[in-house]
Amino acid sequence: MKLFSFWRSLATFRVRIALNLKGLPPEVIHVDLMKGHQREADYKSVNPQMLLPALVDGDAPPLFESLAIIEYLDEVHPHPRLLPAEALARARVRGLAQIVACDAHPLIVPRVRDFLEREFKLDEAQRNKWIHHWLGEAMNAIETNLASSKETGTYCHGEQVTIADICLVSHAVGCNFFKYDLAPYPTARRIVQTCMQDNSFARAHPLKQPGAPAAV
Ligand SMILES: N[C@@H](CCC(=O)N[C@@H](CS)C(=O)NCC(=O)O)C(=O)O
């Protein structure tokens, strides 16, 4: 498998965790988001959306969108399962994952931050206010759900790692990158800390990837 990746990409971080959990080491192809390499012809032919990650499995066409890639991996390599077997549980786990991957993360990615700067002339403080707002909306929703649901266990849903944990961890790392304080979210923080003790999560961390700085 080939994973198109950049150290800082939170969406690629999610796929790296899933690959690690399933023991599937990919060949990594670096696409420098800070230099705009995602918009060059080479990568556009892999993913016309010009976003990371993309995953190529053998001769199959490239896969795109982190959650679609992770669900593909889960279907083809089912050990360990990253989605619960029961329908209601699966819906809750997908819902928690989508708060991050569909509702919050898309609002803070480079192309949105650049657009706010270029088109609306928002300065850095205003852009940070935007980013903190959307990070917080997701954290509030997730913490309320986790703290009030009897389904919450060691992990977001019971005692097994699921895609909800993968997305929560990526969101928490995004909060750290943008200096958004996680202190008001004790349940989420506990789960993130537990996940990060697992080497599959820890070695997938953006700052552990080639080309990453020591800190952001
Ligand atoms: N919903 C997509 C998000 C993809 C995405 O926005 N990726 C970011 C990096 S985390 C990217 O490639 N950004 C490039 C840009 O904004 O120009 C997923 O989960 O895969």
The ligand as a Gaussian input file, in Angstrom:
#p B3LYP/6-31G(d) Opt

LIG

0 1
 N      -12.369000      15.190000       4.943000
 C      -11.026000      14.907000       4.478000
 C      -10.121000      16.077000       4.817000
 C       -8.961000      16.131000       3.887000
 C       -8.152000      17.404000       4.164000
 O       -8.698000      18.496000       4.266000
 N       -6.833000      17.203000       4.268000
 C       -5.974000      18.333000       4.545000
 C       -4.823000      17.925000       5.433000
 S       -5.406000      17.350000       6.988000
 C       -5.368000      18.821000       3.242000
 O       -4.938000      18.051000       2.422000
 N       -5.371000      20.130000       3.077000
 C       -4.794000      20.755000       1.935000
 C       -5.398000      22.088000       1.725000
 O       -6.229000      22.514000       2.524000
 O       -5.013000      22.707000       0.728000
 C      -10.511000      13.620000       5.138000
 O      -10.925000      13.317000       6.257000
 O       -9.689000      12.931000       4.511000

